[in-house]
Amino acid sequence: MREYLFLGLAILSEITGTAALKLSDGFTRPLPSVVVVVGYLGAFYLLSLTLESLPIGLVYATWSAVGIVGAALLGVVVFDEGIDAAAVIGMTLIVAGVAVLNLLSDAYSPAH
């Protein structure tokens, strides 16, 4: 269960770094630029801890999918960016694919 905590924290760290990247204004603003570096370093460190006990395909698929949705929601809520039906459908398909991997795939079961 600890590995899923690390994965969740890695995702939050990556989304934080991505938000700071937007705020860094091309790395011309020091504080957001530092948050970018710390966020991504933290994300990759936590991801490496997750990979000690979970398969890389499962971890990367989950990290990517939740990161995509999280960043898109952050864009809508914080940065007043738009999202259309096609984007919602696409992200839904990504999340559905990851759910299939996590819940139904024998390739990523603990026995493998």
N, C-alpha and C positions, 0 to 999 in steps of 0.2 A: 504494500500500500504506500510505502514511503516513496517509491519511484514515481507514483502518480502525483504526489505532492511536489516532487522535484519538477515533473513535467509541467504541472500547472504554474509553478513559479517561473519556469523557463519561458512559458508563453507570456505571462504577465510582464516579465523583464523585456522580452522582445517587443511587445506592443508599446511599452514605455519608451524604449529606445527609438521605435519608429515614430512615435508622437514627437519626441524630442528632435528627431531628424527634420521633421517638418518645421518645428519651431527654431531650428538652428540657423535658418536662412542661409543655406549653403556653407555652413560651418563658420559664419561670420559672427555669431553670438556665442560667447564663451560658455555660459552656464548650460544652455541646451546641448552644446557640442560635447561637453563633458558627460552629460546624462546619456547621450547617444553611445559613447564609448563604454561607459559603465553598464548601461542596459544590455548592449550586445555581448559584452564580455560575460556578464552575469548569466545571460540566456544560454550561451554556449557552454559555460561551466556546468550549469544545472542540467543542461541537455546531456552532457557527458556522464553525469551521475545517473541519469535515467537509463542511459545505454548500458550501464553495468549489469542491469537485470532484465531489460526488455528488448525485444528485437528492433533493429534499426528501422525496418520498414514501417512497423506499427508506430514507433515513436515519431518518425519524421512525418508520416502522414497525419497523425494527430496534431503535432506541433504546427504544421503548415496550415491545416484546415482551420483550426481554432484561431491561429494568428491572422489568417485572411479575414475571417468573419469579425474578429476583434478589431482589427485595423479599419475595416470598412465601417463598423459601427462607431468607432472613435471618430472617423472622418465625418460621419453624419452628425453626431452629437456635439463634438467639440469644435470641429472646423467648418461646420455648416456646409458640408459637401453633399451633393445629391447622389441618389442611388435609384436605379430604375428597375423595372420588373425583370429584365434580362439578367441583371447583376444578382438579384435575389434568387432567381431560378438557378443560376450558375453556382452560387455559393451553397444553395440547398443541395444541389447534386454532389458537390464536394463533401459536404458534411455527411450526406447519406452514404457516400462511398467509404468514408472513414468509419462510420457506424457499422457498416457491413464488415470491414476488416476487424474492428474491435469485438463485435458480438458474434459473428458467424464464421469467420475464417479459421479453419483448423491449422493453417500455416503459422498463425501467431498465438496458438494456445500454449499454455505453460509446459505442456509435454514436449514441445519442440525446442 
